[in-house]
Amino acid sequence: MITFIIIGITAVVSYLAFQNHDVMDKLQFNAAKVIHQKQYYRLVSHAFIHASWSHLFVNMFVLYFFGRGIEQYFGYYFGIRATVYYLLLYFGGILASNLWSLIKHQNNYYYNAVGASGAVSAILFAFIFFDPWEDLLFFAIIPIPGILFAIGYLFYSYQMSKKSNDNVAHDAHILGAIFGFVFPILLKPALFSQFIDQLFSFL
């Protein structure tokens, strides 16, 4: 249920931002305004607006499929705390994904970023943590084990982050993904042993 609520809110706020540039300008991530003008809400608000319909669709499509899985996993392992932990994962992914940009662009008023990619990466990698050999559909067509997808995703994001030539915050993807993988371990350290057992289950 919480996944659908987040998707709904994000879709509505993104739509409003598409229609009104002032909304986009007010909510987007801008490290200089966060640091120097103390507009701390931007650390979170940017995740509820997107650059385009395609940007919104891709993020919400991934969240729809893997967010529901995380709800089930969290419900199984954490019971009545599942919803709170899900929200901590999602919003923690938003905040964690901002860290490098916050430092790097703290004096750059011209740097802006939007989108839920960091939070969605956290959800995706948390899902992979719970079931590393579950097939994910690469480009929605090609099945690939989650753990292999994760390695490829991080490698690609790292390489693209070094180039910095496509206007995509790849560093946010990396940080969000790492947070999503580590978060379940912080909640329940014994889950790491379970991950290792699943990872080498084919031996």
Backbone bond lengths (Angstrom), bond angles and torsions (degrees), N, CA, C in turn:
res aa  C-N    CA-C-N  psi(-1)  N-CA   C-N-CA  omega(-1)  CA-C   N-CA-C  phi
1 M - - - 1.462 - - 1.525 111.91 -
2 I 1.350 116.43 -43.10 1.465 119.43 -177.03 1.521 111.42 -63.19
3 T 1.342 116.51 -32.40 1.467 120.06 177.41 1.520 110.52 -61.51
4 F 1.325 117.27 -44.71 1.462 121.23 -179.38 1.531 111.06 -65.58
5 I 1.327 116.69 -36.25 1.466 120.51 179.12 1.528 110.15 -64.43
6 I 1.332 116.49 -45.95 1.469 120.56 179.49 1.526 110.48 -63.11
7 I 1.334 116.65 -43.04 1.465 120.16 178.48 1.528 110.18 -61.05
8 G 1.321 116.82 -44.03 1.456 121.11 -179.21 1.518 112.34 -62.33
9 I 1.326 116.64 -47.64 1.471 120.78 179.88 1.521 110.23 -63.07
10 T 1.321 116.53 -44.06 1.465 120.81 -178.81 1.525 111.52 -63.27
11 A 1.322 116.31 -41.39 1.463 120.44 179.48 1.527 111.03 -63.24
12 V 1.330 116.60 -43.99 1.468 120.79 -179.01 1.525 111.28 -65.71
13 V 1.338 117.06 -47.77 1.467 120.42 -178.24 1.532 110.43 -66.41
14 S 1.322 117.64 -39.66 1.467 120.85 177.29 1.520 110.59 -61.83
15 Y 1.330 116.45 -42.50 1.460 120.56 178.59 1.536 110.56 -60.40
16 L 1.316 116.78 -44.17 1.455 120.41 178.80 1.529 111.02 -61.77
17 A 1.322 116.10 -38.42 1.467 120.15 178.63 1.523 111.63 -69.04
18 F 1.340 116.82 -34.85 1.462 119.89 175.71 1.535 110.59 -62.09
19 Q 1.316 116.16 -35.73 1.460 121.35 -175.86 1.530 113.34 -84.43
20 N 1.319 116.22 -22.04 1.466 119.96 -173.37 1.528 109.74 -137.30
21 H 1.315 116.84 109.47 1.466 120.57 -177.11 1.522 112.04 -63.48
22 D 1.325 117.13 -28.53 1.462 119.58 178.75 1.529 111.35 -63.98
23 V 1.327 116.48 -36.55 1.467 120.80 176.65 1.518 109.56 -65.20
24 M 1.327 116.62 -44.35 1.464 121.11 177.62 1.518 110.56 -59.22
25 D 1.321 115.96 -46.93 1.462 120.67 -178.11 1.529 111.73 -64.86
26 K 1.324 116.10 -35.61 1.465 120.60 -176.65 1.526 112.35 -73.58
27 L 1.341 116.94 -32.07 1.467 120.55 -171.79 1.526 114.69 -100.16
28 Q 1.319 118.69 -19.35 1.462 120.46 -174.84 1.531 111.95 -66.42
29 F 1.324 115.06 156.29 1.459 120.89 179.93 1.523 109.58 -74.60
30 N 1.310 116.11 127.08 1.458 122.16 175.45 1.521 106.56 -142.26
31 A 1.321 115.70 105.68 1.467 120.75 -172.80 1.525 112.24 -59.94
32 A 1.323 117.65 -39.02 1.461 120.63 -178.36 1.532 110.80 -63.58
33 K 1.327 116.45 -39.98 1.460 119.51 179.10 1.521 111.49 -71.71
34 V 1.324 116.79 -31.29 1.467 120.34 175.63 1.530 109.86 -65.40
35 I 1.328 116.43 -47.72 1.461 121.41 -175.16 1.518 112.22 -74.47
36 H 1.329 117.10 -50.45 1.460 120.47 -169.95 1.529 114.21 -91.95
37 Q 1.328 116.25 -25.48 1.462 118.96 178.98 1.528 112.31 -109.95
38 K 1.329 114.98 3.61 1.470 122.46 176.14 1.534 112.69 56.75
39 Q 1.327 116.86 36.68 1.465 121.43 177.09 1.535 108.39 -89.82
40 Y 1.320 114.68 68.55 1.456 121.36 -171.96 1.527 113.24 -65.23
41 Y 1.310 117.11 -24.62 1.458 120.06 -179.77 1.527 112.08 -59.13
42 R 1.335 117.09 -25.28 1.460 120.75 -179.78 1.526 112.63 -63.22
43 L 1.331 116.72 -21.83 1.461 120.90 178.16 1.526 111.15 -61.71
44 V 1.327 116.28 -24.44 1.465 121.62 -178.88 1.523 112.14 -114.37
45 S 1.316 116.44 -40.12 1.473 120.12 -171.14 1.526 113.54 -60.27
46 H 1.329 117.23 -30.06 1.471 119.90 -177.30 1.527 112.57 -62.69
47 A 1.346 116.75 -23.09 1.465 120.17 -177.81 1.518 112.33 -75.04
48 F 1.321 117.12 -9.06 1.465 120.49 -179.01 1.529 112.80 -104.48
49 I 1.336 116.26 6.12 1.460 120.64 173.16 1.528 109.08 -127.81
50 H 1.321 115.92 157.17 1.459 120.73 -175.97 1.518 111.31 -137.63
51 A 1.318 114.58 161.21 1.460 119.83 -175.32 1.521 112.61 -76.14
52 S 1.331 117.85 -25.98 1.463 121.75 -176.61 1.521 109.31 -161.10
53 W 1.330 115.75 169.60 1.459 120.19 176.44 1.518 111.13 -61.24
54 S 1.336 117.30 -40.32 1.469 119.97 -179.46 1.518 111.00 -65.54
55 H 1.325 117.18 -39.23 1.462 122.19 176.85 1.527 110.15 -60.78
56 L 1.322 115.70 -46.14 1.473 121.46 177.96 1.519 110.74 -62.31
57 F 1.327 116.67 -46.49 1.461 120.40 -176.26 1.530 111.70 -61.80
58 V 1.310 117.36 -46.45 1.473 120.32 -177.89 1.525 110.67 -61.07
59 N 1.331 116.74 -47.50 1.462 119.22 -179.43 1.529 112.44 -63.23
60 M 1.321 116.66 -43.89 1.463 119.58 -178.18 1.528 111.46 -73.31
61 F 1.313 117.46 -29.98 1.469 121.74 176.18 1.527 109.87 -63.17
62 V 1.330 116.47 -47.37 1.471 121.09 178.83 1.528 110.10 -65.64
63 L 1.328 116.44 -42.97 1.464 119.70 179.46 1.524 111.21 -62.12
64 Y 1.323 117.17 -40.02 1.464 121.72 -179.65 1.530 111.16 -58.32
65 F 1.318 117.27 -46.59 1.465 120.32 -176.01 1.519 112.97 -75.43
66 F 1.310 118.00 -43.05 1.456 119.58 -173.93 1.523 112.76 -93.95
67 G 1.318 117.41 -24.95 1.459 119.73 176.51 1.512 111.79 -63.53
68 R 1.333 116.49 -40.65 1.468 119.82 178.45 1.521 110.88 -64.42
69 G 1.325 116.89 -36.31 1.458 120.43 177.09 1.518 111.60 -64.48
70 I 1.338 115.96 -41.63 1.465 120.06 178.33 1.524 110.76 -64.94
71 E 1.311 117.66 -37.45 1.465 119.97 175.91 1.526 110.47 -58.06
72 Q 1.322 117.00 -41.23 1.460 120.48 -179.92 1.529 111.09 -69.06
73 Y 1.315 116.44 -45.28 1.466 119.58 179.63 1.531 110.78 -62.28
74 F 1.314 116.53 -46.15 1.463 119.88 -179.41 1.527 110.72 -65.85
75 G 1.321 116.89 -36.87 1.457 119.61 177.13 1.516 111.53 -61.78
76 Y 1.330 115.74 -38.95 1.467 120.94 -179.26 1.532 111.40 -70.40
77 Y 1.329 116.96 -45.19 1.466 120.11 -173.53 1.532 113.99 -88.29
78 F 1.330 117.51 -26.53 1.463 119.09 -171.97 1.525 114.52 -122.36
79 G 1.313 117.87 -1.75 1.458 121.25 173.48 1.514 114.47 57.57
80 I 1.332 116.23 -126.84 1.465 121.10 -174.03 1.533 112.54 -66.94
81 R 1.318 117.67 -15.32 1.471 120.72 178.80 1.521 112.31 -87.88
82 A 1.318 117.21 0.44 1.465 121.69 -172.61 1.529 112.89 -57.19
83 T 1.324 117.20 -47.28 1.470 120.02 -176.88 1.527 111.29 -64.77
84 V 1.326 116.69 -43.07 1.465 120.31 178.59 1.520 110.32 -61.65
85 Y 1.328 117.28 -43.40 1.462 121.05 -179.70 1.529 111.27 -67.39
86 Y 1.322 116.20 -35.94 1.468 119.88 176.89 1.531 109.60 -61.46
87 L 1.314 116.72 -45.82 1.468 120.41 179.77 1.528 110.88 -65.05
88 L 1.320 117.26 -37.44 1.465 120.43 176.33 1.519 110.68 -64.44
89 L 1.321 116.88 -38.43 1.459 120.94 177.42 1.526 110.17 -64.19
90 Y 1.320 116.35 -48.49 1.462 120.44 -176.11 1.527 111.74 -65.89
91 F 1.322 116.35 -52.13 1.460 119.23 -178.23 1.525 111.50 -73.31
92 G 1.327 116.94 -29.91 1.460 119.61 173.20 1.511 110.97 -64.25
93 G 1.341 116.40 -37.73 1.458 120.49 176.29 1.515 111.70 -63.51
94 I 1.332 116.55 -38.94 1.467 120.60 176.70 1.525 110.24 -60.45
95 L 1.326 116.58 -49.60 1.465 121.04 -176.53 1.523 111.99 -68.44
96 A 1.331 116.63 -43.44 1.461 119.90 -179.13 1.523 111.38 -62.82
97 S 1.313 116.64 -37.37 1.458 120.37 -177.48 1.522 112.43 -68.83
98 N 1.340 116.97 -17.52 1.467 121.31 -179.32 1.525 113.97 -84.57
99 L 1.319 116.99 -17.39 1.463 120.08 -164.62 1.525 114.34 -55.12
100 W 1.336 115.95 -51.20 1.460 118.86 -176.64 1.525 111.54 -66.02
101 S 1.329 116.68 -42.57 1.464 120.38 179.56 1.521 111.07 -65.00
102 L 1.325 116.84 -34.63 1.459 121.07 179.25 1.527 110.58 -62.53
103 I 1.316 115.90 -39.92 1.471 120.98 178.59 1.530 110.82 -75.69
104 K 1.326 115.65 -48.28 1.466 121.38 -173.94 1.522 112.98 -65.80
105 H 1.337 116.97 -37.33 1.467 120.37 -172.79 1.531 113.16 -112.81
106 Q 1.316 116.86 23.23 1.465 119.54 -173.96 1.525 113.80 -63.26
107 N 1.323 117.78 -20.23 1.466 120.63 178.62 1.523 112.58 -113.29
108 N 1.317 116.31 11.35 1.463 121.12 -177.60 1.526 110.38 -107.12
109 Y 1.328 116.08 99.32 1.459 120.47 -178.30 1.527 112.39 -73.07
110 Y 1.326 116.58 -10.05 1.460 120.03 -177.91 1.526 112.86 -93.48
111 Y 1.331 116.92 -6.59 1.464 120.07 179.27 1.522 109.82 -89.18
112 N 1.323 116.18 121.64 1.457 122.31 177.14 1.525 109.52 -130.91
113 A 1.323 116.06 151.96 1.465 120.34 178.52 1.524 109.46 -146.58
114 V 1.316 115.49 147.07 1.471 120.90 178.11 1.521 109.10 -138.97
115 G 1.330 115.30 161.96 1.458 120.16 173.00 1.519 114.56 113.86
116 A 1.324 114.48 156.16 1.467 122.66 -177.23 1.523 112.65 -96.47
117 S 1.324 117.23 16.96 1.466 120.27 -173.55 1.524 113.45 -58.27
118 G 1.329 117.51 -38.79 1.463 120.01 179.69 1.512 111.84 -64.01
119 A 1.336 116.84 -44.27 1.463 121.22 178.62 1.514 111.38 -67.47
120 V 1.331 116.60 -40.58 1.460 120.68 179.96 1.528 110.44 -66.81
121 S 1.327 116.93 -37.28 1.462 120.28 175.20 1.522 110.69 -61.64
122 A 1.330 116.36 -38.02 1.467 120.38 177.58 1.520 110.92 -63.54
123 I 1.315 117.05 -43.74 1.462 121.34 177.69 1.523 110.62 -62.37
124 L 1.319 116.76 -46.54 1.467 121.73 -178.77 1.528 111.50 -60.23
125 F 1.322 117.24 -45.89 1.464 120.07 -176.34 1.523 111.75 -75.08
126 A 1.320 117.76 -27.68 1.462 119.61 172.40 1.526 109.55 -65.20
127 F 1.321 116.43 -40.11 1.466 120.84 177.23 1.525 110.36 -62.10
128 I 1.322 116.83 -45.07 1.467 120.96 178.84 1.523 110.48 -62.70
129 F 1.323 117.22 -36.17 1.461 121.12 177.60 1.524 111.08 -59.12
130 F 1.319 116.73 -43.20 1.463 120.34 -177.34 1.525 112.49 -74.28
131 D 1.321 118.09 -27.66 1.467 120.63 -179.18 1.524 109.24 -147.66
132 P 1.344 116.93 78.65 1.470 120.98 -171.88 1.526 115.12 -64.89
133 W 1.321 118.34 -20.08 1.465 119.60 -178.33 1.525 113.04 -103.45
134 E 1.318 117.34 5.32 1.454 120.40 174.82 1.532 109.40 -65.81
135 D 1.319 116.77 131.10 1.460 120.45 -179.48 1.523 111.28 -69.67
136 L 1.331 115.01 131.80 1.461 121.81 170.67 1.525 107.08 -107.85
137 L 1.305 116.35 149.14 1.455 120.06 -179.35 1.520 109.65 -93.01
138 F 1.326 115.54 104.49 1.460 122.01 178.76 1.528 108.57 -71.07
139 F 1.348 116.53 125.86 1.466 121.54 -173.14 1.528 111.48 57.21
140 A 1.355 115.57 26.88 1.468 122.90 178.58 1.528 112.12 62.65
141 I 1.333 117.31 17.02 1.472 120.72 -176.93 1.523 112.27 -133.02
142 I 1.341 116.75 -51.65 1.465 122.30 -170.72 1.528 110.56 -91.09
143 P 1.351 118.90 117.12 1.470 120.31 178.17 1.524 111.60 -72.42
144 I 1.317 116.41 133.01 1.460 121.58 178.87 1.526 108.19 -145.10
145 P 1.342 118.65 133.78 1.468 120.60 179.20 1.529 111.43 -54.20
146 G 1.316 115.99 139.29 1.454 121.04 -175.77 1.517 114.15 -53.90
147 I 1.332 117.57 -41.94 1.462 119.85 -176.48 1.526 111.18 -66.02
148 L 1.329 116.81 -34.52 1.465 120.02 177.20 1.521 110.64 -72.08
149 F 1.322 115.65 -38.71 1.461 119.94 175.46 1.527 109.70 -59.97
150 A 1.345 116.75 -43.32 1.461 121.42 -178.19 1.521 111.07 -60.33
151 I 1.330 116.32 -44.91 1.466 120.04 179.60 1.522 110.64 -62.66
152 G 1.328 116.04 -45.81 1.458 120.55 179.31 1.525 111.88 -63.68
153 Y 1.326 116.22 -40.02 1.461 121.87 -179.85 1.529 110.99 -62.22
154 L 1.330 116.27 -46.39 1.460 120.12 -179.60 1.519 111.34 -66.89
155 F 1.326 116.98 -41.01 1.473 120.46 179.27 1.528 110.49 -63.01
156 Y 1.327 115.82 -47.30 1.468 120.54 179.53 1.526 110.98 -61.50
157 S 1.331 116.61 -46.06 1.461 120.69 -178.42 1.524 111.04 -62.96
158 Y 1.325 116.29 -38.67 1.471 120.21 178.95 1.522 111.10 -64.81
159 Q 1.329 116.08 -45.82 1.465 120.13 -179.70 1.522 110.91 -63.27
160 M 1.322 116.82 -43.45 1.457 120.33 -179.34 1.525 111.67 -70.06
161 S 1.320 116.47 -31.36 1.459 120.36 177.68 1.526 110.30 -65.02
162 K 1.319 117.43 -37.12 1.462 121.05 178.92 1.527 111.11 -66.78
163 K 1.341 116.52 -35.17 1.470 119.96 -178.71 1.526 111.47 -75.91
164 S 1.326 116.43 -38.89 1.475 122.46 177.95 1.528 112.11 49.90
165 N 1.326 116.20 49.20 1.469 118.91 -176.87 1.527 114.09 -126.96
166 D 1.352 117.70 13.42 1.462 118.27 -177.05 1.527 113.42 -125.59
167 N 1.340 117.06 11.73 1.466 121.66 175.83 1.530 113.06 61.73
168 V 1.343 116.53 26.50 1.458 122.81 176.89 1.527 108.58 -116.69
169 A 1.319 117.47 134.71 1.468 121.80 -178.67 1.530 110.03 -82.85
170 H 1.323 116.03 75.31 1.468 120.53 -177.19 1.526 111.43 -64.40
171 D 1.322 117.11 -31.32 1.467 119.01 178.04 1.525 110.93 -63.34
172 A 1.334 116.81 -32.64 1.468 120.40 176.96 1.525 110.44 -66.92
173 H 1.317 117.30 -37.46 1.465 121.28 177.40 1.523 109.92 -61.73
174 I 1.327 115.40 -44.51 1.471 120.39 -178.22 1.528 111.16 -63.63
175 L 1.320 116.33 -49.51 1.467 120.08 -177.68 1.521 111.61 -65.41
176 G 1.328 117.33 -39.98 1.450 120.44 176.94 1.512 111.63 -62.77
177 A 1.341 116.04 -42.05 1.461 121.16 179.94 1.527 111.29 -63.16
178 I 1.318 116.27 -45.65 1.472 120.43 179.61 1.521 110.72 -61.59
179 F 1.324 115.95 -43.32 1.466 119.41 178.26 1.528 111.03 -60.42
180 G 1.336 116.11 -44.21 1.462 120.17 -179.13 1.513 112.92 -62.16
181 F 1.322 116.65 -35.21 1.461 120.68 179.33 1.529 111.29 -72.41
182 V 1.314 116.30 -39.69 1.465 121.16 -174.89 1.533 112.34 -79.74
183 F 1.319 116.82 -30.53 1.463 120.90 -172.64 1.532 114.04 -54.48
184 P 1.349 119.85 -48.08 1.471 118.56 179.00 1.525 113.00 -60.49
185 I 1.329 116.42 -31.52 1.467 120.28 179.21 1.525 110.05 -68.14
186 L 1.332 115.84 -38.60 1.469 119.74 177.68 1.524 111.07 -64.07
187 L 1.328 115.76 -35.92 1.463 119.11 179.54 1.519 111.87 -72.89
188 K 1.339 115.78 -39.12 1.460 120.86 -175.49 1.523 108.91 -149.27
189 P 1.334 117.98 89.79 1.463 121.91 -174.63 1.529 114.52 -53.10
190 A 1.326 117.63 -29.91 1.466 120.90 -178.99 1.530 111.58 -62.37
191 L 1.326 117.53 -20.59 1.463 120.17 179.88 1.530 112.20 -65.50
192 F 1.322 116.87 -23.74 1.468 118.72 179.57 1.525 110.62 -65.37
193 S 1.330 116.71 -39.21 1.467 120.34 176.90 1.520 110.71 -62.49
194 Q 1.323 115.84 -38.36 1.457 120.53 177.49 1.529 110.63 -63.86
195 F 1.333 116.05 -40.85 1.466 120.51 177.54 1.523 110.53 -60.63
196 I 1.334 116.65 -45.95 1.470 120.41 -179.68 1.519 110.79 -62.36
197 D 1.328 116.54 -41.80 1.467 120.53 178.92 1.529 110.44 -61.15
198 Q 1.329 117.05 -43.21 1.463 120.03 179.92 1.524 110.64 -68.57
199 L 1.333 115.56 -37.92 1.463 119.50 -177.52 1.522 111.91 -61.09
200 F 1.337 116.46 -36.46 1.459 120.65 -178.20 1.522 112.16 -108.04
201 S 1.302 116.80 23.03 1.469 121.52 -177.18 1.518 113.21 -66.03
202 F 1.329 116.50 -20.19 1.476 119.83 -178.28 1.519 112.32 -81.04
203 L 1.360 117.83 -9.16 1.469 120.36 -178.19 1.539 109.84 -79.96
